[in-house]
């Protein structure tokens, strides 16, 4: 036998012996089996009468219980937003309805703005009388000839300016009677808080509110509206001693 063949047989025998030895220590692989549930499925049955009985009990009416705890104001807003959601849900499926609700919302917003501001203040030009800065009444109230100036303004039809001078004259009366300490930088509210006599303070508060509404609110005053205002100021001034 050639030497080459002999060496090959020896190497083959050694390899076989080694593989056989390792094979003894290898764990056999377990074959996993899939179990199939062969039991019959029976659909669950609910007792409808029992469910209806539970539904009628107040303890299980969660939505109604939450609603009962709400105030009337909260219930109103809950109903309002529910209606809004239903409207917009319907509008989403109909493009025409969508634009209708947008237009209605804009119209409502404009109506509220006009109601707050007033239509006459939106569409008419602002009076030239209001360009003067009177956030603080800084005129020297002791240097004005009220009777002459008020009469001039009445003759010129400038009733809002006449109301302003009526108010300044009232401040002078209060200052002369030492109900207030007049200073140019003070505001109407400052003067109101200085008055300690209740009846004087209440009536002056009404006149101040009226003046602020007419002057700062740019409320138009004609001859007919001016007359009762003039009488109110004159009646108040007659009480100051």
C-alpha positions as CSV (number, residue, x, y, z in Angstrom):
1,X,0.0,0.0,0.0
2,X,1.4,3.3,-0.9
3,X,2.5,5.5,1.9
4,X,0.1,8.4,0.8
5,X,-3.0,6.1,1.0
6,X,-2.0,4.9,4.4
7,X,-1.7,8.4,5.8
8,X,-5.1,9.3,4.4
9,X,-6.8,6.3,6.0
10,X,-5.2,7.2,9.4
11,X,-6.5,10.8,9.2
12,X,-10.0,9.7,8.1
13,X,-10.2,7.3,11.1
14,X,-9.2,10.0,13.5
15,X,-11.8,12.4,12.2
16,X,-14.5,9.8,12.4
17,X,-13.6,8.9,15.9
18,X,-13.6,12.6,17.0
19,X,-17.0,13.3,15.4
20,X,-18.5,10.2,16.9
21,X,-17.2,11.2,20.4
22,X,-18.8,14.7,20.2
23,X,-22.1,13.3,18.9
24,X,-22.6,11.4,22.2
25,X,-22.7,14.7,24.2
26,X,-25.1,16.6,21.9
27,X,-28.7,16.9,23.2
28,X,-31.3,15.7,20.8
29,X,-33.4,18.4,19.3
30,X,-37.0,18.5,20.5
31,X,-39.6,18.8,17.9
32,X,-42.3,21.4,18.8
33,X,-45.8,20.4,18.2
34,X,-48.7,22.8,17.7
35,X,-51.8,21.9,19.7
36,X,-55.1,22.7,18.1
37,X,-58.1,23.5,20.3
38,X,-60.8,21.2,19.0
39,X,-63.4,22.4,21.6
40,X,-66.6,23.9,20.3
41,X,-67.1,27.7,20.7
42,X,-70.4,28.7,22.2
43,X,-71.3,32.4,21.9
44,X,-72.1,34.0,25.2
45,X,-75.6,35.0,25.9
46,X,-76.6,38.1,27.8
47,X,-79.7,38.5,29.9
48,X,-81.3,41.5,28.1
49,X,-83.8,42.0,30.9
50,X,-81.1,42.2,33.5
51,X,-79.2,44.8,31.5
52,X,-82.3,46.9,31.2
53,X,-82.9,46.6,34.9
54,X,-79.3,47.9,35.6
55,X,-79.8,50.7,33.0
56,X,-82.8,52.0,34.9
57,X,-81.0,52.3,38.2
58,X,-79.6,55.8,38.9
59,X,-76.3,54.3,40.1
60,X,-75.5,53.1,36.6
61,X,-76.7,56.3,34.8
62,X,-73.3,58.0,34.7
63,X,-74.1,60.7,32.1
64,X,-77.3,61.7,33.9
65,X,-75.5,61.8,37.2
66,X,-72.8,64.1,35.8
67,X,-75.5,66.3,34.3
68,X,-77.4,66.6,37.6
69,X,-74.3,67.9,39.3
70,X,-74.0,70.8,36.8
71,X,-75.4,74.2,37.4
72,X,-78.0,75.7,35.1
73,X,-75.3,77.9,33.5
74,X,-73.1,74.9,32.9
75,X,-76.0,72.9,31.4
76,X,-76.8,75.8,29.1
77,X,-73.2,75.9,27.7
78,X,-73.0,72.1,27.5
79,X,-76.2,72.1,25.4
80,X,-74.9,75.1,23.3
81,X,-71.6,73.4,22.4
82,X,-73.4,70.2,21.7
83,X,-75.6,72.0,19.2
84,X,-72.6,73.7,17.7
85,X,-70.8,70.4,17.2
86,X,-73.8,68.9,15.5
87,X,-74.1,71.9,13.2
88,X,-70.5,71.8,12.2
89,X,-70.6,68.1,11.8
90,X,-73.4,68.5,9.3
91,X,-71.7,71.4,7.6
92,X,-68.6,69.3,7.0
93,X,-70.5,67.1,4.7
94,X,-72.2,70.0,2.8
95,X,-69.9,72.8,1.5
96,X,-72.9,75.2,1.2
97,X,-73.8,74.7,4.8
98,X,-70.2,75.4,5.8
99,X,-70.1,78.8,4.0
100,X,-73.6,79.6,5.5
101,X,-72.4,79.1,9.0
102,X,-69.2,81.1,8.4
103,X,-71.3,84.0,7.0
104,X,-73.7,83.8,10.0
105,X,-70.9,83.9,12.4
106,X,-69.4,87.0,10.8
107,X,-72.8,88.6,10.8
108,X,-73.3,87.9,14.5
109,X,-69.9,89.3,15.3
110,X,-70.6,92.5,13.3
111,X,-73.9,92.9,15.1
112,X,-72.3,92.6,18.5
113,X,-69.6,95.2,17.6
114,X,-72.2,97.7,16.2
115,X,-74.3,97.2,19.4
116,X,-71.3,97.9,21.6
117,X,-69.9,100.9,19.7
118,X,-73.1,102.3,18.2
119,X,-73.9,102.6,14.5
120,X,-73.8,106.4,14.7
121,X,-70.2,106.3,16.0
122,X,-69.1,104.0,13.1
123,X,-70.5,105.7,10.1
124,X,-70.2,109.4,11.1
125,X,-67.0,111.4,11.3
126,X,-65.5,112.0,14.6
127,X,-66.3,115.4,16.1
128,X,-63.6,118.0,16.0
129,X,-64.5,118.8,19.6
130,X,-62.9,115.5,20.7
131,X,-59.4,116.2,19.5
132,X,-58.6,118.1,22.7
133,X,-56.9,116.0,25.3
134,X,-59.2,115.8,28.4
135,X,-58.1,112.6,30.0
136,X,-57.2,114.8,32.9
137,X,-59.1,118.0,33.4
138,X,-56.1,120.3,33.6
139,X,-57.8,123.6,33.1
140,X,-57.6,126.2,35.8
141,X,-61.2,126.0,37.0
142,X,-60.9,129.2,38.9
143,X,-60.1,131.3,35.9
144,X,-63.1,130.5,33.6
145,X,-66.1,132.8,33.2
146,X,-68.6,129.9,33.2
147,X,-71.8,131.8,32.6
148,X,-70.4,133.6,29.5
149,X,-68.6,130.6,28.0
150,X,-71.5,128.2,28.6
151,X,-73.9,130.6,26.9
152,X,-71.6,131.0,23.9
153,X,-71.3,127.2,23.4
154,X,-75.1,126.9,23.7
155,X,-75.6,129.5,21.0
156,X,-73.1,127.8,18.8
157,X,-74.8,124.4,19.3
158,X,-71.7,122.9,20.9
159,X,-73.6,121.1,23.6
160,X,-71.0,118.5,24.5
161,X,-68.5,121.3,25.2
162,X,-71.1,123.0,27.3
163,X,-71.6,119.8,29.3
164,X,-67.8,119.8,29.9
165,X,-67.9,123.3,31.3
166,X,-70.9,122.4,33.5
167,X,-68.8,119.7,35.0
168,X,-65.8,122.0,35.5
169,X,-68.0,124.5,37.2
170,X,-69.2,121.8,39.6
171,X,-65.6,121.0,40.4
172,X,-65.0,124.6,41.3
173,X,-68.1,124.6,43.5
174,X,-66.9,121.5,45.3
175,X,-63.4,123.0,45.7
176,X,-64.7,126.3,47.0
177,X,-66.8,124.4,49.6
178,X,-63.7,122.4,50.5
179,X,-65.3,119.0,49.6
180,X,-62.3,118.4,47.3
181,X,-58.8,119.6,46.9
182,X,-58.5,120.6,43.2
183,X,-55.3,119.8,41.4
184,X,-54.7,119.9,37.6
185,X,-53.3,116.3,37.5
186,X,-56.2,114.7,39.4
187,X,-58.8,112.6,37.6
188,X,-62.6,112.6,38.1
189,X,-62.3,109.4,40.2
190,X,-59.8,111.1,42.5
191,X,-62.3,113.9,43.2
192,X,-65.1,111.4,43.8
193,X,-63.1,109.5,46.5
194,X,-62.3,112.8,48.3
195,X,-65.9,113.5,49.1
196,X,-67.0,112.2,52.5
197,X,-70.6,113.4,52.6
198,X,-72.7,110.4,51.3
199,X,-75.5,112.4,49.6
200,X,-73.1,114.8,47.9
201,X,-70.8,111.9,46.9
202,X,-73.7,109.8,45.4
203,X,-75.1,112.7,43.3
204,X,-71.7,113.8,42.2
205,X,-71.0,110.2,41.2
206,X,-74.1,110.2,39.0
207,X,-73.1,113.5,37.3
208,X,-69.5,112.1,36.8
209,X,-70.9,109.0,35.2
210,X,-73.1,111.1,32.9
211,X,-70.2,113.4,32.0
212,X,-67.9,110.5,31.2
213,X,-70.5,108.9,29.0
214,X,-71.1,112.1,27.1
215,X,-67.5,113.4,26.8
216,X,-65.3,110.3,26.7
217,X,-68.0,108.1,25.1
218,X,-68.4,110.7,22.3
219,X,-72.2,110.6,22.9
220,X,-74.0,113.2,20.7
221,X,-76.0,115.8,22.6
222,X,-78.5,118.1,21.0
223,X,-80.6,120.9,22.5
224,X,-83.4,118.6,23.7
225,X,-80.9,116.3,25.5
226,X,-78.9,119.2,26.9
227,X,-81.7,120.8,28.9
228,X,-82.3,118.1,31.5
229,X,-78.5,117.7,31.9
230,X,-78.1,121.4,32.5
231,X,-80.9,121.2,35.1
232,X,-79.2,118.3,36.9
233,X,-76.0,120.2,37.3
234,X,-77.7,123.4,38.4
235,X,-79.7,121.4,41.0
236,X,-76.6,119.8,42.4
237,X,-74.7,123.1,42.5
238,X,-77.5,124.7,44.5
239,X,-77.0,122.1,47.3
240,X,-73.3,122.9,47.8
241,X,-72.7,125.4,50.6
